[in-house]
């Protein structure tokens, strides 16, 4: 579970929470396995539209019941144009 706070160029904040599936029904991790790392990408806002031009800021926090969140190495955001 992630909480992402987005701040627009004008300072407007919006907060969204996402529950991302990282394991299948058998407990196996979902994603592209590497040596000892699994990359997992999740599409969370396929119809996202930015209302303002400029720089947006994001704060990503995990909201899992366990802290620290063991085995998670990094989290990031990919922003891509709609094709």
Buried (B, 14 or more C-beta within 10 A) or exposed (E): EBEBEBBBEEEEEEEEEEEEEEEEEEEEEBBEEEEEEBEEEEEEEEEEEEEEEEEEEEEEEBEEEEEEEEEEEEEEEEEEEEE
